[in-house]
Amino acid sequence: MRSVETDYLVVGAGAMGMAFTDALIDHADVHVTLVDRRHAPGGHWLDAYPFVQLHQASLFYGVASTVLGSGAVQRDGPEAGLQERACQSEIQAYFDDVLHRRFIGSGRVTFLGESEYHAEGSSHFVTSRVSRDTVQVHVRRRVVDATYLSPTIPATTPPPFNVTDDVHVVAINELATLVETPNNFVIVGSGKTATDGIVWLLAKGVPPDRIVWVRPRDPWMLNRAVVQPDPVVGIGLVADIMEAAASAESLDDLFLRLEAAGVMLRIDRDVIPTMAKTPTLAAWELNLLRTIKNVVRLGHIRHVTRGEIVLDEGSIPLAPGSLVVHCAASGLQYPPLVPIWGPDKIRLQTIRAGFPCFNAALTGYVEATRDDDRERNRLCPPNILPDTTASWARMQVRGTIAARTYGAEPDIATWANSCALNPARIEPAQRNDPAVRAGAARLAKYAEQGLARMSALAPEPFPNINTV
Ligand SMILES: Cc1cc2nc3c(=O)[nH]c(=O)nc-3n(C[C@H](O)[C@H](O)[C@H](O)COP(=O)(O)OP(=O)(O)OC[C@H]3O[C@@H](n4cnc5c(N)ncnc54)[C@H](O)[C@@H]3O)c2cc1C
């Protein structure tokens, strides 16, 4: 068996593996072997539905050394005034360019695509899915698991319900390649993928009454206008969260206050949402989603037969000629929270709230610039991804404390302030802007009270995770 040597073996060339590798090679003279079972970098974006776009600004996505897109504000269309958001082909082209020009071009990264990683004890192997050749990889420094938060998507995850043979259930991807026009579309799912599917159908002229939306939970979503790479908007958002939290009587009250402040959006004003994965949504998308009146709130689907959809709390007829559209993969994953620097490997997770690319880049920077795992784990405690209002509040508390900890290190603060992926970036020249100062003053006024209140409303079940 052939063997190769490398300093770092990074498993997973999705956004997180790419962002980690980029920051690492920028700050350390090391060799990285990057492995993915997909043929190219970009992870889940390679199998996404063709009309997908980032839900956040392109500037917040990708790797630290290379901006995705042009950093431009949209001039036309329903999102005029908001930052551009890359579509699938742009994201794929971007990661291809970073891999070939920057990584492989540097001579310090080897990419083993279409290859499966596996370990046997402390030995590491990579097997080509094309040739079946296996190489043993001798790792001088670290193995990096960049698959720990890998999201599930409909194209690669079967629907989470039974389907009798003669019923047509398709992943959302197939909306773009229909052979026959269905009479009705039954969209299954409560999250960002379902909203994307509905917005796309409506924008293509499908009347709202031909869409049935099976929505087991109602979602809270972030108003895209308040998640923008602009320090005034960024600091205003954090100040809004802390101000709302400071006097919130319950988690529902917190989210209703954030709705009143223009931060959170919900589709149906008569329903208090329980889901808080909080992707961003624009006002024009919200208006379209509100035109769907056939909303089924009977829990999750158990099975679908030719004439019926059976759910946890009842059943509905399935009209002839309906197409059931699977948008029900859970997306975000919630594996156990573990120290990022473990004895066996580095497991990439989030640190500040959200923004996986920034967190992976921060991990790469800290790996390159510190030499003690205890210290690295102190600076970068793992965070959770949100699902409910309680986990969303916990994520805010954990993320704020973590950002204060790593931000207290002068070199990290300087690096983070130069990194476009960082939503909290305030360049030195912007610090004296009166609007930034006003936001900072409001944040200072409410931060401690807001953190204390969120901690009380959503107590921390992992109190000792910061200590390794
Ligand atoms: C539709 C959608 C839209 C999103 N939009 C945004 C957004 O706008 N902004 C934002 O910040 N986040 C967004 N996210 C979330 C974000 O994309 C993800 O959290 C993050 O980018 C996922 O990257 P990843 O590298 O963790 O996982 P992945 O992209 O899944 O990459 C992991 C890779 O590991 C590989 N792999 C796994 N196991 C092995 C193995 N044994 N051997 C070899 N390879 C292996 C897989 O093939 C995969 O390519 C979105 C997510 C989805 C699903």
The ligand as an SDF file (V2000), in Angstrom:
LIG
                    3D

 53 58  0  0  0  0  0  0  0  0999 V2000
  -29.2610   25.1870    1.9180 C   0  0  0  0  0  0  0  0  0  0  0  0
  -28.2550   25.7390    2.8870 C   0  0  0  0  0  0  0  0  0  0  0  0
  -27.9460   27.0990    2.8530 C   0  0  0  0  0  0  0  0  0  0  0  0
  -27.0400   27.6280    3.7550 C   0  0  0  0  0  0  0  0  0  0  0  0
  -26.7320   28.9630    3.6990 N   0  0  0  0  0  0  0  0  0  0  0  0
  -25.8080   29.4740    4.5510 C   0  0  0  0  0  0  0  0  0  0  0  0
  -25.4280   30.8620    4.5130 C   0  0  0  0  0  0  0  0  0  0  0  0
  -25.9480   31.6380    3.7260 O   0  0  0  0  0  0  0  0  0  0  0  0
  -24.4930   31.3040    5.3760 N   0  0  0  0  0  0  0  0  0  0  0  0
  -23.9090   30.4820    6.3000 C   0  0  0  0  0  0  0  0  0  0  0  0
  -23.0600   30.9280    7.0680 O   0  0  0  0  0  0  0  0  0  0  0  0
  -24.2470   29.1770    6.3660 N   0  0  0  0  0  0  0  0  0  0  0  0
  -25.1760   28.6640    5.5220 C   0  0  0  0  0  0  0  0  0  0  0  0
  -25.5260   27.3410    5.5970 N   0  0  0  0  0  0  0  0  0  0  0  0
  -24.8990   26.5190    6.5940 C   0  0  0  0  0  0  0  0  0  0  0  0
  -23.5110   26.2110    6.1320 C   0  0  0  0  0  0  0  0  0  0  0  0
  -23.4130   25.9620    4.7620 O   0  0  0  0  0  0  0  0  0  0  0  0
  -23.0200   25.0330    6.8000 C   0  0  0  0  0  0  0  0  0  0  0  0
  -23.1630   25.0600    8.1830 O   0  0  0  0  0  0  0  0  0  0  0  0
  -21.5430   24.8550    6.5520 C   0  0  0  0  0  0  0  0  0  0  0  0
  -21.0940   25.6200    5.5090 O   0  0  0  0  0  0  0  0  0  0  0  0
  -21.3870   23.4370    6.2180 C   0  0  0  0  0  0  0  0  0  0  0  0
  -20.0910   23.2180    5.8590 O   0  0  0  0  0  0  0  0  0  0  0  0
  -19.3650   21.9460    6.3720 P   0  0  0  0  0  0  0  0  0  0  0  0
  -18.0290   22.0750    5.8010 O   0  0  0  0  0  0  0  0  0  0  0  0
  -19.5260   21.8190    7.8550 O   0  0  0  0  0  0  0  0  0  0  0  0
  -20.2190   20.6900    5.8050 O   0  0  0  0  0  0  0  0  0  0  0  0
  -20.3520   20.1010    4.3240 P   0  0  0  0  0  0  0  0  0  0  0  0
  -20.6050   21.1530    3.3440 O   0  0  0  0  0  0  0  0  0  0  0  0
  -21.3670   19.0160    4.4040 O   0  0  0  0  0  0  0  0  0  0  0  0
  -18.9190   19.4720    4.0490 O   0  0  0  0  0  0  0  0  0  0  0  0
  -18.4740   18.2900    4.6900 C   0  0  0  0  0  0  0  0  0  0  0  0
  -17.7700   17.4370    3.6600 C   0  0  0  0  0  0  0  0  0  0  0  0
  -17.2200   16.2940    4.3000 O   0  0  0  0  0  0  0  0  0  0  0  0
  -17.2310   15.2200    3.3850 C   0  0  0  0  0  0  0  0  0  0  0  0
  -17.0970   13.9550    4.1480 N   0  0  0  0  0  0  0  0  0  0  0  0
  -17.8640   13.5240    5.1690 C   0  0  0  0  0  0  0  0  0  0  0  0
  -17.3930   12.3390    5.6270 N   0  0  0  0  0  0  0  0  0  0  0  0
  -16.3150   12.0140    4.8750 C   0  0  0  0  0  0  0  0  0  0  0  0
  -15.4030   10.9110    4.8670 C   0  0  0  0  0  0  0  0  0  0  0  0
  -15.4880    9.8960    5.7260 N   0  0  0  0  0  0  0  0  0  0  0  0
  -14.4250   10.9040    3.9340 N   0  0  0  0  0  0  0  0  0  0  0  0
  -14.3120   11.9250    3.0640 C   0  0  0  0  0  0  0  0  0  0  0  0
  -15.1280   12.9990    3.0450 N   0  0  0  0  0  0  0  0  0  0  0  0
  -16.1250   13.0540    3.9360 C   0  0  0  0  0  0  0  0  0  0  0  0
  -18.5590   15.3820    2.6670 C   0  0  0  0  0  0  0  0  0  0  0  0
  -18.5340   14.7860    1.3910 O   0  0  0  0  0  0  0  0  0  0  0  0
  -18.6930   16.9080    2.5720 C   0  0  0  0  0  0  0  0  0  0  0  0
  -18.3050   17.4070    1.3040 O   0  0  0  0  0  0  0  0  0  0  0  0
  -26.4310   26.7780    4.7050 C   0  0  0  0  0  0  0  0  0  0  0  0
  -26.7380   25.4090    4.7500 C   0  0  0  0  0  0  0  0  0  0  0  0
  -27.6410   24.8840    3.8480 C   0  0  0  0  0  0  0  0  0  0  0  0
  -27.9530   23.4070    3.9270 C   0  0  0  0  0  0  0  0  0  0  0  0
  1  2  1  0
  2  3  1  0
  2 52  2  0
  3  4  2  0
  4  5  1  0
  4 50  1  0
  5  6  2  0
  6  7  1  0
  6 13  1  0
  7  8  2  0
  7  9  1  0
  9 10  1  0
 10 11  2  0
 10 12  1  0
 12 13  2  0
 13 14  1  0
 14 15  1  0
 14 50  1  0
 15 16  1  0
 16 17  1  0
 16 18  1  0
 18 19  1  0
 18 20  1  0
 20 21  1  0
 20 22  1  0
 22 23  1  0
 23 24  1  0
 24 25  2  0
 24 26  1  0
 24 27  1  0
 27 28  1  0
 28 29  2  0
 28 30  1  0
 28 31  1  0
 31 32  1  0
 32 33  1  0
 33 34  1  0
 33 48  1  0
 34 35  1  0
 35 36  1  0
 35 46  1  0
 36 37  1  0
 36 45  1  0
 37 38  2  0
 38 39  1  0
 39 40  1  0
 39 45  2  0
 40 41  1  0
 40 42  2  0
 42 43  1  0
 43 44  2  0
 44 45  1  0
 46 47  1  0
 46 48  1  0
 48 49  1  0
 50 51  2  0
 51 52  1  0
 52 53  1  0
M  END
$$$$
